[in-house]
Protein backbone atom coordinates (compact mmCIF):
# COMPACT_ATOMS: atom_id res chain seq x y z
CA UNK A 1 0.00 0.00 0.00
CA UNK A 2 1.23 3.40 -0.97
CA UNK A 3 1.44 5.74 2.05
CA UNK A 4 1.69 9.48 1.54
CA UNK A 5 4.24 10.90 3.93
CA UNK A 6 4.01 14.33 2.42
CA UNK A 7 1.40 15.43 5.08
CA UNK A 8 4.12 15.21 7.70
CA UNK A 9 6.21 17.72 5.82
CA UNK A 10 3.63 20.48 6.04
CA UNK A 11 1.36 19.01 8.73
CA UNK A 12 3.89 19.02 11.57
CA UNK A 13 4.66 22.74 11.32
CA UNK A 14 0.91 23.44 11.30
CA UNK A 15 0.43 21.39 14.48
CA UNK A 16 3.38 23.21 16.00
CA UNK A 17 1.98 26.61 15.03
CA UNK A 18 -1.47 25.64 16.38
CA UNK A 19 0.05 24.48 19.65
CA UNK A 20 2.07 27.66 19.97
CA UNK A 21 -1.04 29.78 19.22
CA UNK A 22 -3.05 27.84 21.83
CA UNK A 23 -0.37 28.35 24.46
CA UNK A 24 -0.20 32.05 23.61
CA UNK A 25 -3.97 32.25 23.87
CA UNK A 26 -3.91 30.60 27.33
CA UNK A 27 -1.24 32.97 28.51
CA UNK A 28 -3.14 35.97 27.23
CA UNK A 29 -6.32 34.68 28.82
CA UNK A 30 -4.49 34.21 32.11
CA UNK A 31 -3.03 37.70 31.94
CA UNK A 32 -6.46 39.17 31.22
CA UNK A 33 -7.92 37.29 34.22
CA UNK A 34 -5.08 38.38 36.46
CA UNK A 35 -5.59 41.94 35.42
CA UNK A 36 -9.36 41.63 35.84
CA UNK A 37 -9.16 40.59 39.50
CA UNK A 38 -7.46 43.74 40.81
CA UNK A 39 -9.44 45.89 38.40
CA UNK A 40 -12.73 44.57 39.77
CA UNK A 41 -11.38 44.87 43.28
CA UNK A 42 -10.45 48.53 42.83
CA UNK A 43 -13.79 49.19 41.18
CA UNK A 44 -15.46 47.68 44.24
CA UNK A 45 -13.33 49.81 46.51
CA UNK A 46 -14.30 52.96 44.62
CA UNK A 47 -17.99 52.09 44.93
CA UNK A 48 -17.48 51.44 48.63
CA UNK A 49 -15.84 54.82 49.15
CA UNK A 50 -18.76 56.42 47.30
CA UNK A 51 -21.15 54.55 49.61
CA UNK A 52 -22.60 52.63 46.65
CA UNK A 53 -22.72 49.31 48.44
CA UNK A 54 -24.85 47.42 45.88
CA UNK A 55 -22.40 48.16 43.07
CA UNK A 56 -19.47 47.40 45.40
CA UNK A 57 -20.95 43.97 46.13
CA UNK A 58 -21.31 43.23 42.38
CA UNK A 59 -17.70 44.26 41.76
CA UNK A 60 -16.39 42.16 44.67
CA UNK A 61 -18.39 39.13 43.52
CA UNK A 62 -16.73 39.50 40.11
CA UNK A 63 -13.32 39.86 41.77
CA UNK A 64 -13.91 36.74 43.89
CA UNK A 65 -15.00 34.74 40.81
CA UNK A 66 -11.84 35.80 39.00
CA UNK A 67 -9.65 34.95 41.95
CA UNK A 68 -11.37 32.40 44.17
CA UNK A 69 -8.26 31.71 46.26
CA UNK A 70 -7.91 35.21 47.70
CA UNK A 71 -9.24 35.23 51.25
CA UNK A 72 -9.09 39.04 51.67
CA UNK A 73 -11.70 39.54 48.97
CA UNK A 74 -13.96 36.99 50.66
CA UNK A 75 -13.61 38.81 53.97
CA UNK A 76 -14.43 42.14 52.33
CA UNK A 77 -17.45 40.65 50.56
CA UNK A 78 -18.68 38.83 53.69
CA UNK A 79 -18.47 41.99 55.81
CA UNK A 80 -20.29 43.96 53.13
CA UNK A 81 -23.11 41.43 53.05
CA UNK A 82 -23.41 41.64 56.83
CA UNK A 83 -23.45 45.42 56.80
CA UNK A 84 -26.17 45.31 54.15
CA UNK A 85 -28.22 43.00 56.36
CA UNK A 86 -27.80 40.09 53.93
CA UNK A 87 -26.86 37.65 56.68
CA UNK A 88 -27.47 34.42 54.76
CA UNK A 89 -25.01 35.47 52.06
CA UNK A 90 -22.49 36.66 54.69
CA UNK A 91 -22.75 33.28 56.44
CA UNK A 92 -22.23 31.46 53.11
CA UNK A 93 -19.07 33.45 52.37
CA UNK A 94 -17.60 32.88 55.83
CA UNK A 95 -18.56 29.19 55.91
CA UNK A 96 -16.92 28.80 52.51
CA UNK A 97 -13.74 30.39 53.93
CA UNK A 98 -13.80 28.04 56.92
CA UNK A 99 -14.21 25.01 54.66
CA UNK A 100 -11.01 25.82 52.80
CA UNK A 101 -7.99 23.72 53.72
CA UNK A 102 -5.40 26.30 52.70
CA UNK A 103 -6.42 29.01 55.17
CA UNK A 104 -3.85 30.20 57.73
CA UNK A 105 -4.65 29.78 61.42
CA UNK A 106 -5.11 33.54 61.85
CA UNK A 107 -7.48 33.77 58.87
CA UNK A 108 -9.45 30.75 60.12
CA UNK A 109 -9.99 32.51 63.50
CA UNK A 110 -10.93 35.67 61.68
CA UNK A 111 -13.47 33.81 59.57
CA UNK A 112 -14.88 32.11 62.69
CA UNK A 113 -15.23 35.53 64.37
CA UNK A 114 -16.89 36.98 61.26
CA UNK A 115 -19.30 34.04 61.16
CA UNK A 116 -20.19 34.59 64.83
CA UNK A 117 -20.90 38.26 64.07
CA UNK A 118 -23.16 37.24 61.15
CA UNK A 119 -25.25 35.04 63.46
CA UNK A 120 -25.31 37.70 66.18
CA UNK A 121 -26.52 40.39 63.79
CA UNK A 122 -29.09 37.99 62.33
CA UNK A 123 -30.39 37.34 65.88
CA UNK A 124 -29.63 33.59 65.63
CA UNK A 125 -28.39 33.45 69.21
CA UNK A 126 -27.96 29.65 69.47
CA UNK A 127 -25.70 29.57 66.44
CA UNK A 128 -23.89 32.74 67.54
CA UNK A 129 -23.21 31.15 70.93
CA UNK A 130 -21.79 28.01 69.28
CA UNK A 131 -19.60 30.08 66.93
CA UNK A 132 -18.39 32.35 69.77
CA UNK A 133 -17.47 29.44 72.01
CA UNK A 134 -15.02 28.25 69.33
CA UNK A 135 -13.10 31.53 69.73
CA UNK A 136 -11.89 30.78 73.25
CA UNK A 137 -8.10 30.77 73.33
CA UNK A 138 -7.84 32.96 70.21
CA UNK A 139 -7.06 36.66 69.84
CA UNK A 140 -10.83 37.24 69.63
CA UNK A 141 -11.45 35.70 73.06
CA UNK A 142 -12.28 38.93 74.91
CA UNK A 143 -14.69 40.12 72.22
CA UNK A 144 -16.24 36.65 72.10
CA UNK A 145 -16.72 36.49 75.88
CA UNK A 146 -18.30 39.97 75.93
CA UNK A 147 -20.66 38.96 73.12
CA UNK A 148 -21.49 35.71 74.96
CA UNK A 149 -22.21 37.74 78.10
CA UNK A 150 -24.63 39.85 76.07
CA UNK A 151 -26.36 36.72 74.74
CA UNK A 152 -26.74 35.15 78.21
CA UNK A 153 -28.07 38.41 79.64
CA UNK A 154 -30.57 38.79 76.80
CA UNK A 155 -31.76 35.22 77.28
CA UNK A 156 -31.74 35.74 81.08
CA UNK A 157 -29.43 32.76 81.58
CA UNK A 158 -27.89 34.28 84.72
CA UNK A 159 -25.88 31.21 85.70
CA UNK A 160 -24.05 31.11 82.35
CA UNK A 161 -23.68 34.91 82.43
CA UNK A 162 -21.95 34.60 85.81
CA UNK A 163 -19.57 31.91 84.51
CA UNK A 164 -18.68 34.16 81.55
CA UNK A 165 -18.24 37.29 83.72
CA UNK A 166 -15.89 35.35 86.01
CA UNK A 167 -13.85 34.25 82.97
CA UNK A 168 -13.56 37.88 81.83
CA UNK A 169 -12.57 38.95 85.33
CA UNK A 170 -10.05 36.13 85.58
CA UNK A 171 -8.47 37.22 82.28
CA UNK A 172 -8.01 40.75 83.69
CA UNK A 173 -10.80 42.45 81.71
CA UNK A 174 -12.19 44.47 84.61
CA UNK A 175 -14.11 44.09 87.85
CA UNK A 176 -17.45 42.31 87.44
CA UNK A 177 -18.50 42.19 91.14
CA UNK A 178 -21.47 44.56 90.72
CA UNK A 179 -22.59 42.74 87.58
CA UNK A 180 -22.35 39.36 89.36
CA UNK A 181 -24.40 40.80 92.24
CA UNK A 182 -27.09 41.86 89.73
CA UNK A 183 -27.18 38.32 88.32
CA UNK A 184 -27.74 36.93 91.83
CA UNK A 185 -30.52 39.50 92.43
CA UNK A 186 -32.12 38.53 89.11
CA UNK A 187 -32.03 34.85 90.13
CA UNK A 188 -33.52 35.80 93.52
CA UNK A 189 -36.57 37.42 91.87
CA UNK A 190 -37.70 33.99 90.64
CA UNK A 191 -36.60 31.89 93.63
CA UNK A 192 -38.65 30.82 96.65
CA UNK A 193 -38.14 33.05 99.73
CA UNK A 194 -35.47 30.96 101.48
CA UNK A 195 -33.38 30.56 98.35
CA UNK A 196 -33.93 34.23 97.40
CA UNK A 197 -32.62 35.38 100.76
CA UNK A 198 -29.55 33.16 100.38
CA UNK A 199 -28.87 34.59 96.89
CA UNK A 200 -29.31 38.20 98.07
CA UNK A 201 -26.96 37.69 101.01
CA UNK A 202 -24.43 36.21 98.60
CA UNK A 203 -24.84 39.33 96.40
CA UNK A 204 -24.40 41.60 99.44
CA UNK A 205 -21.17 39.83 100.37
CA UNK A 206 -19.91 40.07 96.79
CA UNK A 207 -20.68 43.80 96.36
CA UNK A 208 -21.14 45.44 99.79
CA UNK A 209 -21.37 48.95 98.28
CA UNK A 210 -24.05 48.00 95.72
CA UNK A 211 -27.55 49.30 96.43
CA UNK A 212 -29.65 46.62 94.79
CA UNK A 213 -28.92 43.56 96.98
CA UNK A 214 -29.81 45.54 100.15
CA UNK A 215 -32.93 47.10 98.58
CA UNK A 216 -34.16 43.71 97.32
CA UNK A 217 -33.34 42.01 100.64
CA UNK A 218 -35.21 44.70 102.61
CA UNK A 219 -38.23 44.26 100.31
CA UNK A 220 -38.10 40.50 100.90
CA UNK A 221 -37.85 40.93 104.69
CA UNK A 222 -40.76 43.37 104.60
CA UNK A 223 -42.90 40.94 102.57
CA UNK A 224 -42.00 38.21 105.06
CA UNK A 225 -43.47 40.40 107.86
CA UNK A 226 -40.19 41.48 109.47
CA UNK A 227 -40.02 45.30 109.09
CA UNK A 228 -37.37 45.57 111.85
CA UNK A 229 -34.97 43.40 109.81
CA UNK A 230 -35.84 45.40 106.67
CA UNK A 231 -35.10 48.61 108.56
CA UNK A 232 -31.71 47.31 109.67
CA UNK A 233 -30.82 46.28 106.11
CA UNK A 234 -31.72 49.71 104.68
CA UNK A 235 -29.93 51.57 107.49
CA UNK A 236 -26.76 49.61 106.77
CA UNK A 237 -27.08 50.54 103.09
CA UNK A 238 -27.64 54.23 103.93
CA UNK A 239 -24.39 54.09 105.87
CA UNK A 240 -22.42 52.12 103.24
CA UNK A 241 -23.72 53.94 100.15
CA UNK A 242 -25.09 57.45 100.96
CA UNK A 243 -25.59 58.17 97.24
CA UNK A 244 -28.27 55.45 97.17
CA UNK A 245 -30.39 57.15 99.88
CA UNK A 246 -32.77 58.83 97.36
CA UNK A 247 -33.62 55.33 96.08
CA UNK A 248 -34.47 54.01 99.56
CA UNK A 249 -36.06 57.14 101.09
CA UNK A 250 -39.59 55.98 100.19
CA UNK A 251 -39.40 52.40 101.50
CA UNK A 252 -37.25 53.50 104.48
CA UNK A 253 -39.91 55.95 105.68
CA UNK A 254 -42.72 53.37 105.27
CA UNK A 255 -40.75 50.61 107.03
CA UNK A 256 -39.65 52.99 109.82
CA UNK A 257 -43.28 53.95 110.48
CA UNK A 258 -44.20 50.25 110.56
CA UNK A 259 -41.57 49.32 113.15
CA UNK A 260 -41.48 52.43 115.33
CA UNK A 261 -38.19 53.82 114.03
CA UNK A 262 -39.63 57.00 112.48
CA UNK A 263 -37.51 59.34 114.57
CA UNK A 264 -34.20 57.67 113.71
CA UNK A 265 -35.12 57.37 110.04
CA UNK A 266 -36.04 61.07 109.99
CA UNK A 267 -32.59 61.90 111.35
CA UNK A 268 -30.93 59.77 108.67
CA UNK A 269 -32.93 61.47 105.91
CA UNK A 270 -32.39 64.99 107.27
CA UNK A 271 -28.62 64.42 107.44
CA UNK A 272 -28.65 63.14 103.85
CA UNK A 273 -30.79 66.09 102.71
CA UNK A 274 -28.43 68.60 104.28
CA UNK A 275 -25.49 67.08 102.44
CA UNK A 276 -27.28 66.70 99.13
CA UNK A 277 -30.93 67.82 98.72
CA UNK A 278 -33.00 65.35 96.75
CA UNK A 279 -36.71 65.24 95.90
CA UNK A 280 -37.09 61.63 97.09
CA UNK A 281 -35.36 62.35 100.39
CA UNK A 282 -37.59 65.43 100.74
CA UNK A 283 -40.70 63.24 100.24
CA UNK A 284 -39.36 60.78 102.83
CA UNK A 285 -38.88 63.61 105.35
CA UNK A 286 -42.39 64.95 104.67
CA UNK A 287 -43.82 61.45 105.24
CA UNK A 288 -41.95 61.01 108.54
CA UNK A 289 -42.40 64.51 110.01
CA UNK A 290 -44.99 64.11 112.80
CA UNK A 291 -46.30 67.67 112.51
CA UNK A 292 -48.20 68.05 109.21
CA UNK A 293 -47.73 71.84 108.99
CA UNK A 294 -43.99 71.46 109.56
CA UNK A 295 -43.95 68.67 106.99
CA UNK A 296 -45.41 70.93 104.26
CA UNK A 297 -42.98 73.62 105.33
CA UNK A 298 -40.21 71.38 103.97
CA UNK A 299 -41.52 71.95 100.41
CA UNK A 300 -41.26 75.74 100.89
CA UNK A 301 -37.79 75.34 102.37
CA UNK A 302 -36.83 73.22 99.33
CA UNK A 303 -38.14 75.93 96.99
CA UNK A 304 -35.76 78.33 98.69
CA UNK A 305 -32.89 76.09 97.55
CA UNK A 306 -34.13 74.92 94.13
CA UNK A 307 -36.83 76.36 91.82
CA UNK A 308 -38.56 72.97 91.77
CA UNK A 309 -41.89 72.65 89.98
CA UNK A 310 -42.37 69.23 91.63
CA UNK A 311 -41.99 70.69 95.15
CA UNK A 312 -44.27 73.64 94.25
CA UNK A 313 -46.96 71.30 92.98
CA UNK A 314 -46.73 69.05 96.08
CA UNK A 315 -47.04 72.10 98.37
CA UNK A 316 -50.00 73.47 96.44
CA UNK A 317 -51.81 70.09 96.71
CA UNK A 318 -52.17 70.60 100.45
CA UNK A 319 -53.04 74.29 100.31
CA UNK A 320 -56.56 75.77 100.60
CA UNK A 321 -57.08 78.30 97.80
CA UNK A 322 -59.36 81.35 97.75
CA UNK A 323 -61.12 79.71 94.80
CA UNK A 324 -60.90 76.20 96.17
CA UNK A 325 -63.55 74.98 93.68
CA UNK A 326 -60.96 75.30 90.87
CA UNK A 327 -58.24 73.48 92.80
CA UNK A 328 -58.79 70.01 91.28
CA UNK A 329 -58.42 71.28 87.68
CA UNK A 330 -55.32 73.32 88.56
CA UNK A 331 -53.79 70.42 90.48
CA UNK A 332 -54.50 68.05 87.60
CA UNK A 333 -52.75 70.36 85.14
CA UNK A 334 -49.75 70.70 87.46
CA UNK A 335 -49.51 66.96 88.10
CA UNK A 336 -49.56 66.43 84.34
CA UNK A 337 -46.80 69.00 83.88
CA UNK A 338 -44.50 67.53 86.54
CA UNK A 339 -44.86 63.91 85.34
CA UNK A 340 -41.90 64.09 82.89
CA UNK A 341 -39.81 65.77 85.61
CA UNK A 342 -40.26 62.87 88.02
CA UNK A 343 -38.93 60.28 85.57
CA UNK A 344 -35.52 58.62 85.72
CA UNK A 345 -33.18 59.01 82.76
CA UNK A 346 -30.46 56.60 81.59
CA UNK A 347 -27.11 58.39 81.60
CA UNK A 348 -25.87 56.18 78.78
CA UNK A 349 -28.66 56.47 76.19
CA UNK A 350 -31.16 59.00 77.55
CA UNK A 351 -34.03 56.49 77.82
CA UNK A 352 -36.58 57.83 80.33
CA UNK A 353 -38.81 55.74 82.56
CA UNK A 354 -41.30 56.18 85.38
CA UNK A 355 -39.42 53.65 87.49
CA UNK A 356 -35.74 53.23 88.30
CA UNK A 357 -34.08 50.39 86.34
CA UNK A 358 -30.93 48.51 87.30
CA UNK A 359 -30.46 47.56 83.66
CA UNK A 360 -31.59 50.05 81.03
CA UNK A 361 -34.32 48.59 78.79
CA UNK A 362 -33.10 50.90 76.02
CA UNK A 363 -29.36 50.21 75.86
CA UNK A 364 -28.99 47.23 78.25
CA UNK A 365 -26.35 49.10 80.32
CA UNK A 366 -26.20 48.19 84.02
CA UNK A 367 -26.42 50.86 86.76
CA UNK A 368 -26.80 53.60 84.16
CA UNK A 369 -29.79 55.26 85.91
CA UNK A 370 -28.76 57.92 88.46
CA UNK A 371 -30.70 57.87 91.74
CA UNK A 372 -32.06 61.33 90.81
CA UNK A 373 -35.21 62.42 89.01
CA UNK A 374 -35.04 64.28 85.67
CA UNK A 375 -35.79 67.62 87.40
CA UNK A 376 -32.68 67.21 89.54
CA UNK A 377 -30.25 66.29 86.76
ZN1 LIG B 1 -29.79 53.32 78.40
Boltz pocket constraint, residues with backbone or C-beta under 6 A from the ligand:
constraints:
  - pocket:
      binder: B
      contacts: [[A, 346], [A, 347], [A, 348], [A, 349], [A, 350], [A, 351], [A, 360], [A, 361], [A, 362], [A, 363], [A, 364], [A, 365], [A, 368]]
      max_distance: 6.0
